[in-house]
Amino acid sequence: MYRLIKPVFFRFDPEKVHHFVTDKLKWFNDYFPLGKTILRSSFDVHIKGLEREVFGIKFRNPVGLAAGFDKNGEYVEVLSNLGFGFIEVGTVTPLPQPGNDKPRMFRLTDNDALINRMGFNNKGVDILAERLRLLRENDADIVIGGNIGKNKNTPNEDAVSDYIKCFDRLFDVVDYFVVNVSSPNTPGLRELQEKGPLTAILNALQQRNGKNGITRPVLLKIAPDLTNEQLDDIIDIVKETGIAGVIATNTTIDRSKLSGTDKSTAEMGGLSGKPLTQRSTEVIRYLSDKSGRAFPIIGVGGIHSPEDAKEKLAAGASLIQLYTGFIYEGPELVKRICKALV
């Protein structure tokens, strides 16, 4: 079905199509008679052998949706009904911000890839927190991660306060947190991946974690462009700060794996999709082997098939996430992966 519709979708601007499709799916889920039942019966998979417990959270299956798809928590329920075992919302910032100028998302169809320079466009943490609060009142079974960042205009020396604001506001409505310091689309953000500033951010969050007897797992999302020496620093930081794990990886600024005649290869921004498959797996394997599997890893980057998913898990990932593969392969990909893992 999706293979028939995709060529039509791909004739239009990626960002406009994204909002069109997600809005229509939400309407179908919320208002069409038996809409939820139809989606669940078509895409959802409930098999006991798929259940995982990672950093103290039970996941009904190990296939999640990566951050960036649902920045404002508007589509959590319908996306869950498409079979995802967990949904990561955001990246969210303390204050609303429009993001970078449009166009800011580009398809590279010869490479099954995307380039985006969205720039943390979102409606702000207060809107997200209230939306998730209402969702929790109606359905507490969806595992939700909160991906948090800093506002573009916040200088790096004040970044800690932005992460704390998002952490405090979302604490009661998400199951885990992801600290995003690896997006290439906010000027200077990746400088926060250096050992000093990154340790300061994570320690500040960990000091606030568990104050009321409840702790939330805190994960760090890293770039695929780090050197082995920088990855060694990441391992040390995870152990020193006591955070729960790592998400590997974000998008890349490397263009060396691109081929074909795509017109958008020179566009600025983060590259995702198949050109990232190998490198993200290499990072997962390095972190897992070098640390002695000391912490869980969520593997993301270029998963377009069940074989790609199995490769990430074999490399050391405990869970996986989709984004670009979901766009290119359609919602059937989640079910195909789950069945293959059984």
C-alpha positions in Angstrom: 0.0 0.0 0.0 2.6 2.5 1.1 4.8 1.8 -2.0 1.8 2.9 -4.2 1.3 6.2 -2.2 5.0 7.1 -1.6 5.7 8.4 -5.2 2.8 10.9 -4.8 4.1 12.1 -1.4 7.6 12.4 -2.7 6.5 14.9 -5.4 5.9 17.5 -2.7 7.9 19.4 -0.1 9.1 17.0 2.6 8.1 19.2 5.5 4.6 20.0 4.1 4.0 16.3 3.4 5.1 15.4 6.9 2.4 17.7 8.5 -0.2 16.6 6.0 0.3 12.9 6.6 0.6 13.1 10.4 -2.5 15.4 10.7 -4.6 13.0 8.5 -3.3 10.0 10.6 -4.3 11.7 13.8 -7.7 12.5 12.4 -8.2 8.9 11.4 -7.1 7.6 14.8 -9.1 10.1 16.8 -12.3 10.6 14.9 -12.9 7.9 12.2 -15.1 5.1 13.5 -12.9 2.1 14.4 -9.9 4.1 13.3 -7.7 3.0 16.2 -8.8 -0.6 15.8 -7.9 -0.6 12.1 -4.5 0.9 12.7 -3.7 -1.5 15.5 -4.9 -4.6 13.7 -2.9 -3.5 10.6 0.4 -2.5 12.1 0.7 -3.3 15.8 2.5 -6.4 17.1 1.9 -7.9 20.5 4.3 -10.8 21.0 5.7 -11.6 24.4 9.0 -12.6 23.0 9.6 -9.0 21.9 9.3 -7.5 25.4 12.5 -5.9 26.7 13.4 -4.3 30.1 16.1 -1.7 29.7 17.2 0.9 32.3 14.3 -0.2 34.5 11.6 0.4 31.9 9.5 -2.3 30.2 9.2 -2.0 26.4 6.6 -4.0 24.6 9.0 -4.2 21.7 12.5 -2.8 21.0 11.5 -0.6 18.0 11.0 3.0 18.8 10.5 6.3 16.9 13.4 8.7 17.1 13.2 12.3 18.1 12.4 14.9 15.5 9.3 13.3 14.0 6.9 14.5 16.7 8.6 17.5 18.2 5.5 18.8 20.1 3.9 15.5 21.3 1.0 15.9 19.0 0.9 12.4 17.5 2.1 10.1 20.3 -1.0 7.9 20.4 -1.4 7.4 16.7 2.3 6.6 16.3 2.0 4.1 19.1 -0.9 2.4 17.3 1.4 2.0 14.3 3.4 -0.5 16.3 6.2 1.4 17.9 7.3 0.2 21.3 8.2 3.7 22.5 8.0 7.2 21.2 10.6 9.9 21.7 9.3 13.5 21.5 11.2 16.7 20.9 13.8 18.0 20.6 12.1 20.6 22.9 13.5 23.8 24.2 12.4 26.0 27.2 11.0 28.7 24.9 9.2 28.3 21.6 11.3 28.9 18.5 10.6 28.8 14.8 13.8 27.0 13.8 15.8 27.8 10.6 14.4 29.3 7.5 12.6 27.1 5.0 13.2 25.1 3.0 15.0 23.1 5.6 14.4 19.4 4.8 15.6 17.7 1.6 15.2 14.2 0.1 18.1 12.4 -1.5 16.2 9.6 -3.2 19.2 8.1 -4.9 20.6 7.5 -1.4 17.5 6.7 0.6 18.5 9.7 2.7 17.4 13.0 4.1 19.2 16.2 4.9 17.5 18.5 7.5 18.5 21.7 9.1 15.3 22.2 11.1 17.0 24.0 14.0 15.0 22.7 17.0 11.7 24.2 15.8 9.1 23.6 18.5 6.3 25.2 20.5 8.2 25.2 23.8 8.4 22.9 26.8 5.2 24.2 28.5 3.0 23.2 25.5 4.6 19.8 25.3 4.3 19.1 29.0 0.6 20.0 29.1 -0.1 17.9 26.0 1.7 14.9 27.6 -0.1 15.4 30.9 -3.5 15.1 29.2 -2.3 12.0 27.3 -1.1 10.4 30.5 -4.6 10.9 32.0 -6.0 8.8 29.2 -3.3 6.2 28.4 -0.4 5.5 30.7 0.9 2.5 28.8 2.9 4.3 26.1 6.6 4.6 26.9 7.6 8.2 26.1 11.1 9.8 26.0 11.7 13.5 26.3 14.5 14.8 24.1 15.7 18.1 25.5 17.9 20.9 24.1 18.8 24.6 24.5 17.3 27.6 22.7 19.3 29.0 19.9 19.8 32.3 21.6 21.0 30.8 24.8 24.8 31.1 25.0 26.7 27.8 25.7 27.9 29.1 29.1 24.2 29.3 30.2 23.1 26.0 28.5 22.8 24.1 31.8 19.8 26.3 32.8 17.9 25.5 29.6 18.4 21.7 30.1 17.3 22.0 33.7 14.2 23.9 32.8 13.1 21.2 30.3 14.1 18.4 32.7 12.0 19.9 35.5 9.0 20.7 33.4 8.8 17.2 31.7 9.8 15.1 34.7 6.3 13.9 35.6 5.2 13.2 32.1 8.0 11.3 30.4 9.6 7.9 31.1 13.2 8.8 30.2 15.2 11.8 29.1 17.6 12.4 26.2 20.2 15.2 26.3 20.7 16.4 22.8 24.0 18.2 22.4 24.7 16.6 19.0 22.4 18.3 16.5 24.5 20.1 13.8 21.7 22.6 13.2 22.0 24.8 16.2 25.2 27.0 16.0 27.8 25.9 18.6 25.7 23.1 20.1 28.2 20.4 19.3 30.8 22.2 21.3 28.8 21.0 24.4 29.9 17.4 23.6 33.4 18.3 24.9 34.1 16.6 28.2 33.9 19.7 30.5 30.6 21.3 29.5 28.9 17.9 28.9 29.9 16.6 32.3 28.5 19.8 33.9 25.1 19.4 32.1 24.7 15.8 33.0 25.8 16.2 36.6 23.4 19.1 37.0 20.5 16.9 35.8 21.6 13.9 37.9 21.6 16.1 41.0 17.9 16.9 40.4 17.1 13.4 39.5 15.3 11.4 42.3 14.7 14.3 44.6 11.2 13.1 45.3 12.0 9.4 45.4 11.6 9.0 41.7 14.4 8.8 39.1 14.2 9.0 35.4 16.8 7.4 33.1 18.9 10.1 31.5 20.5 9.2 28.1 23.0 11.1 26.0 22.5 11.4 22.2 25.9 11.6 20.4 27.0 12.5 16.9 28.4 9.9 14.5 31.3 12.2 13.7 33.2 11.8 17.0 36.6 10.3 16.9 37.6 7.2 18.9 39.3 9.4 21.4 36.1 11.4 21.8 34.1 8.2 22.2 36.5 7.1 24.9 35.6 10.4 26.7 31.9 9.6 26.2 32.4 6.2 28.0 34.2 8.0 30.8 31.5 10.6 31.1 28.7 8.0 31.3 30.5 6.2 34.1 31.4 9.4 36.0 27.9 11.0 35.9 26.0 7.7 36.3 23.6 8.4 33.5 21.6 5.4 32.2 23.0 5.1 28.6 23.6 6.5 25.2 21.7 7.0 21.9 24.0 6.4 18.9 23.7 8.3 16.7 22.4 11.6 15.6 22.7 12.8 12.0 26.1 13.3 10.3 27.8 16.2 8.6 29.9 13.8 6.6 28.9 13.5 2.9 31.5 10.9 1.8 29.0 8.1 1.5 26.7 9.8 -0.9 26.4 8.7 -4.5 24.0 9.2 -7.5 22.6 12.4 -8.9 20.7 13.9 -6.0 20.5 17.7 -6.4 20.4 18.4 -2.6 23.7 16.8 -1.6 25.3 20.2 -1.1 22.6 21.5 1.3 23.7 22.3 4.8 22.4 20.2 7.7 22.4 16.8 9.2 22.4 13.7 6.9 20.3 10.7 7.9 19.3 7.4 6.2 21.2 4.7 4.5 24.5 6.6 4.2 24.6 6.6 8.0 24.0 2.9 8.5 27.6 1.7 8.6 29.0 4.5 10.7 26.2 4.4 13.4 26.8 0.7 13.7 30.5 1.2 14.1 29.9 3.7 16.9 27.5 1.3 18.7 30.0 -1.5 18.4 32.9 0.6 19.6 31.0 1.9 22.7 29.7 -1.5 23.6 33.0 -3.3 23.2 35.2 -0.7 24.7 33.0 -0.2 27.7 32.4 -3.9 28.2 28.7 -3.4 27.7 28.7 -1.2 30.8 25.5 0.7 29.8 22.6 0.3 27.4 22.7 1.8 23.9 19.8 2.8 21.7 20.9 2.3 18.1 19.6 4.7 15.5 20.8 5.6 12.0 20.1 4.1 8.7 17.7 1.3 9.7 15.7 0.5 6.6 15.2 -3.2 6.9 15.0 -6.0 9.5 18.6 -6.9 8.6 19.7 -3.4 9.5 17.9 -3.7 12.8 19.5 -7.1 13.6 22.9 -5.6 12.8 22.4 -2.8 15.3 21.3 -5.2 18.0 24.2 -7.6 17.3 26.6 -4.7 17.5 25.5 -4.0 21.1 22.3 -2.0 21.0 19.5 -2.9 23.5 16.8 -1.0 21.6 16.6 0.7 18.2 14.9 3.7 16.7 13.6 4.6 13.2 13.1 7.9 11.4 14.3 8.1 7.8 13.7 4.4 7.3 10.1 4.9 8.5 9.7 7.6 5.9 11.2 5.7 3.0 9.8 2.2 3.9 6.5 3.2 5.5 4.8 2.0 8.7 5.0 -1.7 7.6 8.7 -1.5 8.5 8.0 -1.6 12.2 6.0 -4.8 11.9 8.5 -6.4 9.6 11.3 -5.8 12.0 9.3 -7.1 15.0 8.4 -10.3 13.2 12.0 -10.8 12.1 13.2 -10.4 15.6 10.9 -13.0 16.9 
